[in-house]
Amino acid sequence: MPSLNSNSIRINQLLTALPDQEYQRLVPHLEEVSLTLGQILYQPGEPILHVYFPNRAMVSLVTLLTNGSTTEVGMVGKEGMVGIPVFLADGMAINQAIVQLEGTGMKMDASILKREFDRRARLQQLLLCYTQTLLNQVSQTAACNRQHQLEQRLARWLLSAQDSISGSELRLTQEFLGNMLGTRRATVTVAAGKLQEAGAIRHHRGMITILNRKLLETIACECYNVVKQECDRLLYPANGDR
């Protein structure tokens, strides 16, 4: 897909928050790309060569264990970016980054991002604030996986996924949800069935449609609001909106 031009519409909220002069400096280095379902952006231990700013796509950060099991430890949508080790440390990936909800994103060479980060301008401030929100999400997810019922966790995950893509239809299999939530497919089937019976979602042939967001919010555990409020506080202090 072609690179951006100066009149391209900004969707990713980190890019949207940049002053126009800073954003225009990035434009020649940003390429709009399709992020396809199941696409692996990087693997643990690999050097990160490109970073991604999702638009209406969602990327899972996944921990892989030697026995082949996987657990999602973080999720990135239009509020963030994929590839924070590029500006925090040596640029080596510590998790697998895999596209779970397809859409588009902005791709940039990692060396360009590091150069812009080192300018100590607004981009650096935004990326550091986003890093704090992601760390908060990871720590809250760890507590959530240990303390809360699967039905609550599933509701929390679906709300976060909807926030990531600004859409109500999520193409998700129960097998995938089991991998992300660290549980068996059959257990997820039961939890999804309860949410469907309550009228919060409709689940059919790998597609989950959120029918009643407010109801889903009442079912979700406290972790959804904890993470969202911290994200709003750090990244959107003026209006508190995503």
C-alpha positions in Angstrom: 0.0 0.0 0.0 1.2 3.5 -0.6 2.9 5.8 1.9 0.9 8.6 3.4 0.7 12.1 2.2 0.4 15.2 4.3 -3.4 15.2 3.9 -4.0 11.7 5.1 -6.5 11.3 7.9 -5.0 10.3 11.3 -6.8 7.5 13.1 -4.2 6.1 15.5 -4.6 8.2 18.6 -0.9 8.6 19.4 -0.4 10.1 15.9 -3.5 12.2 16.3 -2.1 13.7 19.5 1.1 14.9 17.8 1.4 18.6 17.0 1.0 19.0 13.2 4.6 20.1 12.7 5.9 16.9 14.3 3.4 14.7 12.5 4.4 16.2 9.1 8.0 15.3 9.9 6.9 11.7 10.3 4.6 11.5 7.2 7.4 10.6 4.7 8.3 7.6 6.9 4.8 6.3 7.6 3.3 3.6 5.3 -0.3 2.5 5.6 -0.4 -1.3 5.6 -2.9 -4.1 6.0 -2.7 -6.1 9.2 -4.1 -9.5 8.5 -5.6 -12.0 10.9 -2.9 -14.2 12.4 0.0 -12.1 11.0 3.0 -12.2 13.3 4.7 -8.9 13.5 7.7 -10.2 15.5 8.7 -13.1 17.7 10.5 -13.2 21.1 14.2 -12.7 20.8 14.0 -11.1 17.3 15.2 -7.6 16.6 12.3 -5.2 15.9 12.8 -3.7 12.5 9.5 -1.9 12.2 7.0 -0.4 14.6 3.2 -0.3 14.0 0.5 2.2 14.9 -2.8 0.3 14.5 -5.8 2.1 13.1 -8.8 -0.2 13.3 -6.9 -3.4 14.1 -5.9 -5.1 17.3 -2.5 -6.7 18.1 -2.0 -9.1 21.0 1.2 -9.3 22.9 1.6 -13.0 23.7 3.9 -14.9 26.1 5.0 -18.3 24.7 5.9 -21.2 27.0 8.1 -24.1 26.1 5.2 -26.5 26.4 3.5 -24.7 23.5 0.9 -22.8 25.6 0.2 -19.1 25.0 -1.3 -16.4 27.1 -2.0 -12.8 26.1 -0.4 -10.3 28.4 -1.3 -7.1 26.5 -3.4 -5.8 23.6 -2.7 -2.8 21.4 -5.3 -1.0 19.3 -5.7 2.5 17.9 -4.7 4.0 21.2 -1.1 2.7 21.0 1.8 1.3 19.1 3.6 -2.0 18.7 7.3 -2.1 19.3 8.1 -0.2 22.5 11.5 -2.0 23.1 12.8 0.1 20.2 13.0 3.2 22.3 13.2 1.6 25.8 16.1 -0.8 25.4 17.9 -2.7 22.7 15.1 -3.1 20.3 14.7 -6.9 20.9 11.2 -8.3 21.2 10.3 -10.0 24.5 6.8 -11.2 23.4 5.2 -12.4 20.2 3.1 -9.7 18.5 0.2 -11.2 16.5 -2.7 -9.6 14.8 -5.9 -10.8 16.3 -8.4 -8.4 14.7 -7.5 -7.4 11.2 -7.5 -3.9 9.8 -4.9 -1.3 8.8 -2.0 0.4 10.6 0.9 2.7 10.1 4.3 1.1 9.6 7.5 2.9 10.3 11.2 1.9 10.3 12.3 1.3 13.9 15.4 3.4 13.4 13.3 6.4 12.3 11.1 6.1 15.4 14.2 5.9 17.7 15.6 9.0 16.0 12.4 10.9 16.5 12.1 9.7 20.1 15.6 11.1 20.8 14.5 14.5 19.7 12.8 14.8 23.2 9.7 16.4 21.7 6.0 15.6 22.1 6.4 12.1 20.5 8.7 11.1 23.3 6.3 12.3 26.0 3.4 10.4 24.3 5.3 7.2 23.9 6.5 7.2 27.5 2.9 7.9 28.8 1.7 5.1 26.5 4.4 2.7 27.9 3.1 3.4 31.4 -0.5 2.6 30.3 0.7 -0.6 28.7 2.6 -1.7 31.9 -0.5 -0.9 33.9 -2.6 -3.1 31.5 0.0 -6.0 31.8 0.0 -5.9 35.6 -3.8 -5.6 35.8 -4.2 -8.5 33.4 -1.9 -10.7 35.6 -4.2 -10.0 38.6 -7.3 -10.4 36.5 -6.3 -13.9 35.2 -5.6 -15.0 38.8 -8.6 -13.5 40.7 -11.6 -13.1 38.4 -14.1 -15.5 36.9 -13.8 -16.4 33.2 -17.1 -14.8 32.3 -15.9 -11.5 33.8 -12.6 -11.7 32.1 -14.2 -12.5 28.7 -16.5 -9.5 29.1 -13.4 -7.3 29.9 -11.5 -8.6 26.9 -14.4 -8.0 24.5 -14.8 -4.4 25.7 -11.1 -3.7 25.3 -11.2 -5.3 21.8 -14.1 -3.1 20.8 -12.3 0.0 22.1 -9.3 -1.0 20.0 -11.1 -1.1 16.7 -14.2 1.1 17.3 -16.4 -1.7 16.0 -19.0 -4.1 17.3 -18.2 -7.1 15.2 -15.2 -9.1 16.3 -14.0 -12.1 14.2 -12.9 -14.4 17.0 -12.9 -18.2 17.4 -13.4 -19.8 20.8 -10.0 -21.6 20.3 -8.3 -18.2 20.0 -10.1 -16.8 23.0 -9.0 -19.8 25.0 -5.4 -19.2 24.0 -5.6 -15.5 24.9 -7.3 -16.1 28.2 -5.2 -19.1 29.2 -8.0 -21.6 29.4 -9.6 -24.5 27.5 -11.8 -23.9 24.4 -14.7 -25.7 26.1 -14.6 -23.4 29.1 -14.7 -20.3 26.8 -17.7 -21.8 25.0 -19.6 -22.0 28.3 -18.7 -18.4 29.2 -19.6 -17.0 25.8 -22.9 -18.9 26.0 -23.7 -17.2 29.3 -23.0 -13.7 27.8 -25.2 -14.6 24.8 -28.0 -15.8 27.0 -27.8 -12.5 28.9 -28.2 -10.6 25.7 -24.8 -8.9 25.8 -23.4 -10.6 22.7 -24.2 -12.8 19.8 -21.7 -15.6 18.9 -22.0 -17.4 15.6 -19.4 -19.2 13.5 -16.3 -17.4 14.6 -18.0 -14.0 14.8 -18.9 -12.2 18.1 -21.2 -9.2 17.8 -21.5 -6.9 20.9 -25.2 -6.2 21.2 -25.4 -4.4 24.5 -22.2 -2.7 25.6 -23.7 -1.3 28.8 -24.7 -4.8 29.9 -21.3 -6.1 29.1 -19.7 -3.4 31.2 -21.8 -4.5 34.2 -20.6 -8.1 33.7 -16.9 -7.2 33.3 -14.6 -7.2 36.3 -13.2 -3.9 37.6 -10.0 -4.4 35.6 -11.6 -2.9 32.4 -12.3 0.4 34.1 -9.0 0.5 35.9 -7.0 0.2 32.7 -9.3 2.5 30.7 -9.2 5.3 33.3 -5.4 5.1 33.5 -5.2 5.3 29.8 -7.5 8.3 29.7 -5.7 10.0 32.5 -2.3 9.8 30.8 -3.1 10.1 27.1 -6.3 12.0 26.9 -6.4 14.4 29.9 -8.3 17.2 28.1 -11.5 15.3 27.5 -11.1 11.8 28.9 -12.3 10.3 25.6 -10.7 7.7 23.5 
